[in-house]
């Protein structure tokens, strides 16, 4: 009995600790202005989720109190031991390693023997311990043998019920035992799978960020390592030559200027490669970012293929709008629609976020990519003969709409300077 109380106290302490960590994370998210992840399932489930089902034994407890049970001391002791075993088994069933131990399986077997004895000895309300036994079995025995175990338990419970009280309620008892076993195993298994998938997704995201950082640092080293070394060496040579041979020093300075210009060109090309992908690539990134923020992405694209300059500008709009949805909307769904005709291309990004439309519009215009926000994008699209509108959607939520001409001539000036005029990070 002492070990049962200890297990109860340990599980309760663990649940409290997990709950406090969850509340602390939510408070920190609110203080920093981030939208908390409302889809977060909260603290992991524990045996407390299965304790209310002990109310199925209230009928037996009522019989004991009203004196309608023969040998009440034996019945009371049996009820106490059954509840203790139930608590022990269910709390251990939420830990994969603990539910596979011999002690958990032995406790489950003892529950079966005790349930059989109480059902044969008293019948009536005491038969309701079979559904509780099925619930504990479903929580513990998750695997390929679960279906067979549930069927055997249902037949066994129906048989014991028929022997004790006849076939009147035997079918109901057997069905209740089968249903409690299968439903409990399905719900707990699904919950565990969701948490494992969430953990795997977070780990993949973390590794992707680390991989991108390594790639960026490697590319910067390849671009600037040799160039900066040459500049340092030639600067030292110019400093040494300046007092005695000014012409040679000027030659070194000219080389420094040439190497610096070449390095600047290489950096611009590298930054352009990092920043400007195709519209399809940006839509793929948008899907990933929205899904990571638990916002369901819906992407629709129709019409003829777009010119590279048009795609570049629309890619920036997609990135800016999706970033604002993730940061400010608290939405559950975001729809991105790209339509193109013979004359114009139209991009629409809408979400179903609630409240604060005016505040969201102001925040979007201030906290944009690289500090430019939608205002900077509006100016860039206007220079290309297009337009950008942002505001509350008639259907609720927020909408960003961009329109551009598809003729290459109208975008030539903007496309030629894209690498230079792209918004700067930070």
N, C-alpha and C positions, 0 to 999 in steps of 0.2 A: 504493500500500500504506500509505503514511503517513497518508493521509486516512481509511482504514479504521480504523486504530488510534486516531486522534483521535476519530472518531465513537463508537467503542467506549468510550473513556475518558469522553467527555462524557455518554453515556447512563448509564454506571455511576454517575458522580457525581450525576446527576439522580435516579436511583433511590435512592441512599443518602440524599440530602437529603429526598426525599418520605417514605422509611421512618422517618427520624429524627423528622420532624414528626408523623407518625402516632403513634409511640411516646410522644412528649412530650405530645400531646393526651390519650392514654389515662392516662398517669401523673397529669396535672393533674386529670382527671376523678375518679380514685380518691382523690386527696388532698382534694378538695372534697366528697367524699361522694356525688357524683352517680353514677348507674349508667351506665357507658359504653355507647355504642350498639353492641351486638354485631353488628348487621346492617351496620355500616359496612364497605365493601369493602376498606378499607385503601388503601395507596398505589396510584396508577394503574398498570396493567400496562405493561410495556416489552418490548423485544425479547428480554429474558432468558427470557420465557415460551415463546419459540419456539426457543431454542437447543437444548434436548434432542433436537429432531427431527433434528439433524445426525447423530445416531447411525445414521440410515438409510444414511449413507455409510461406515459401518464396514466393510462387506463389501469395498468398493473399496480402502479403506486396508489391509485385511488382505491383499488380493491384491498390493498394492505391497510390503508387508513380506515376503511369502513368495516374491517374485520370479516370480509367475505373470502379470505384466502386461508386455506388450511395450512397449518404449520407456518404462521406468519414470520417467525424468526428465520426459517430457512428461505422463504421467499424474499424477505428483506435483504438477507445476506447475498442471495443470488443476484438481486437487483443491483446492489452496491458493487459486487465484483464485475458484473457485466458492464456497468457504466465505466468503471475504472479501466477495464480492458479496451472498451470502445475508445475512450479518450487517448489511451496509450497508443493504440494502433493508428487512429486517424491523424494524430499529431506527427507521428513518425512517417506517415505515408506521403507527406509533402517534401520529404528529403529523399532523393533517389537512392542514396547509399543506405540510409537507415531502413527504408521500406523493404530492402532486399536482404536484410540481416536475418539470421536464424531466430533471434528473439522476437522480431515482429511476426514472423510466420507462426511461431509457437503460440504467441498471444492470440493470433487470429484463429488458430485451431482450438484453443481453449474456449474462445467465444462460441465456436460452433458446438462444442460439447455442452457448454453451459446452456446455450439456447435450446438445444435438443432436450436437455433435462427439464428445464423450466416449462417448455411447451408440452411435453408428455405429462409432467406432474400437475400442471394447472390448466392448460388450454385457454380458450377465450382470448382475453386481451394479451395474455403472455405470448401468443403466437405472433404478435407484432414485432417481436425481437428478430424474426427472420428478415424482414426488410432492412432492419438496422445492421444485421450481419451482412446482408448483400451490399449495403452502402460501404461498410468497412472493407469488404472484399474487393469491391470495385475501385476504391481509393488505393488499395495496396497492390492488387494483382493486375497490373496493366501490362498487356503483352499478347502474344498470339494465343495463349490458352484462356484468355478472358471469356470468350464466347462459350466455350465448353464448360468452364467453371460456372458461368451464370445459368446455363441450362440445367446442369446437374444440381445446383443449389435450388433452383425453382422446383424441380421434380422432387427433391428431398423435402423441401418445405411443404409442398402440397401433400406428400405422402404422410409426413408427421401430423399435419393438420387433419387429414382424413382419418388416421388411426385414433387421434384423440377426440375430435369433435364431429367426425363424419365428413362427407363430401360437400356439405353446404357452402363453407367458406374456403375450402381447400384450393380451388382454382384462383380465388382472389389473393390468397396468401402467396401461392407460387408465382403468380404474375407480378405481385408487388416486389417479391424478392428478386426476380429477374430484372424488372425495370430499374429498381434502385441500383443494382450492380452495374448494368450497362450505361445508364445515364450518368452516374457518378464518374465512372471511368472515362466516358467521352468528354465530359465537361472539364475534368481536371487534366486530362491528356491534352485537350485543345489549349487550355490556359498555359500549360507548361510549354507547348510547342510555340505559342505566340511569343512568350518571353524569350525562348531560345532564339527565335528568328529575329526579334528586336535586338538582342545582344549581338547576334551575328552581323546584322546590318550596321550597327554602330561600330563594330570592329572593322568591317570592310571600309566604312567611311573614313575611319581613322587611318587605316593603312593607305587608302587612296591619297589622303592629304599628305602623309609622309612621303609617298612615292613622288607626288608632284613637287614637293619641296626639294627632294633630292635631285630631281630632274632639272629644276630651275637653278639650283646652286651649281650643278655640274655645267649647265650651259653658260652661266655667267662666268664660271672659272675658265671655260674654254675660250670665251669671247675676250675676256679682259685680262686674264693672267699673263699671257705673253705680251699683249699690247702695253700694259702698264709697266712691265719689266723693261721693255725697250725704251719707253718714255723716261723712266728713272735713269737708265744707263746713259742715254743721250743728254739728259739734263745735267748729270754729273760731268760729262765730257765738255759740255758747253761752259759750265762754270769754271773748269780747269783751263780751258783754252782762251777764255775771254781776256785775261790780263796780257797775254803775249801774242795771240793770233785772233783778231776779231773776225776776220773773214771765215776762218774754220769754225769759230763759235757760231756765227750766223748760219753756216751750213747745217750744223747740228740742230739749231733752233728750227730751221726750215723742215728738217726731217721730223722733228717732234710735232710740228704743225700737221704734216702729212699723215703721220701715224695717228694723231688725234682725230683728224677728219675721218680716216678710215674706220677707226673704232666707233665713232659716232654713227656712221652709216650702218655698221654691223649691229649696233645696239638697236637702232630704229627698226632694222629688218627683223631682229629677234622679237622686239616688243610687238610689232605688227603681227608676227606669226602667233604670238601668245594671245593677242587681244581679238583678232579678227578671224573668226571661223565662218563657215557657211551658216545659213539660217537653219538648216536641218540639224547641224551640230548644236546650235544654241537652243533649239526646241528640245533636243535630247537632254541637254543640261537643265533646262527648265523643268522637264518631267522629273528628273532626279532630285532637284532641289525641292520641288513641291511635295514629292512623295516623302522625302526625308523630314519635312515639316508637318507630315500627316494631313496634307491637303491633296484632295483627289484631282489629278490633272486630266483635262479633256482637251485634246489638240485636234484641230480640223484644218486641213490645207487643201485648197482647190484652185484650179486655174492653171495657166501656162507657167513654165519656169521663169524665174526672175533674173534680171541682170545682176552681176556681182555687186555693183554699187548699191543697188536697191536692197539686196540681201544684207549687205554690211550695215546699212542704216537701220533696217528693221530688226537685225540681230541685237543692236544696242537698245532698241525700244523693248524687245522681249526681255533682255537681261535686267533693265531698269525696272520694268513693270513687275516682273516676277519677284525681284528682290524686295520691292515695296509690299507685295502681297505677303511674302513670308514674314517681313518685319512688322507690318502694321495691321493686317486685315483680320487676324483671328478667324479666317475663313475655313470652311470645310471642303470647298470646291473652287477650282479656278479653270476657266475656259479660255483657250487661246485659239483664235480663228485667223487664218491667213487666206485672203481671197485676191485673185488677180484677174484683171480683164485686159483687153487690148490696150487700154489707155492708163489705168491706174491700178495700184496695189493697195490693199487695205488690210491692216492688222488690228485686231481687237483683243484685248485682255480684260476679262471680267471675272469678278469673284463675288461670293455671297457673304462676305464679311458684314458684320452688323455694327451700326452706330458710328458716330464721330466722323462723318464723311468730310466735313469741312476741315477738321483737324488732320485727317488722313491726307487730304489734298495738300495742306501746308507742309506736313512732314515729308511727303513724297517729293515736293519741290525743293526741300532743303537738304534732305539726307540721301541724295542720289549717289550713283556710282561716281567715285572720285570727287564728290562734292558738287557735281553739276546739277543733279536732279533732273526732273522733267523740264525745267526751264531751259537748260542747256540743250537738251534734245529737241525741244520745240524750235530753238534758233537754228539748229543744224538742219532739221527737216524743212524749215521755211526757206533756208538758203538753197535747198534742192527742189523748191517748188512744191513742197508738201505741207502737211499740217499735223498737229498733235493736239488732242483734247483729252482732258482727264477730269473726272468728276463722278458724282453719284450716278448709278445706273437706274433707269426707270423700273427695272425689275428688282431693285434692291442691291445693296453692295456697292462696288466701285468699278469703274470702267476706264480703260485707257485705249484710245483709238488713234491710229496713225495712218495717214494716207500719203502716197508718193506716186509721182508719174513713173511709168515704166520705160519711157524713151531714154536711151543712153545719153543723148545730147543734153538733156535737162539735168543729168547727174554728173556730167564729166568734170565740172569744176570741183564739186564736192568729193568725187571719187579720187581725183588726183591728189588731194591733200588729206586723205583719210588717215594715213600713218602719222601725219604731223598734228592734225587737229583732233585726234581721238582724245577723249577725256583722260586726264592724268590720274593715276592711282594716288590715293591719299589726299 
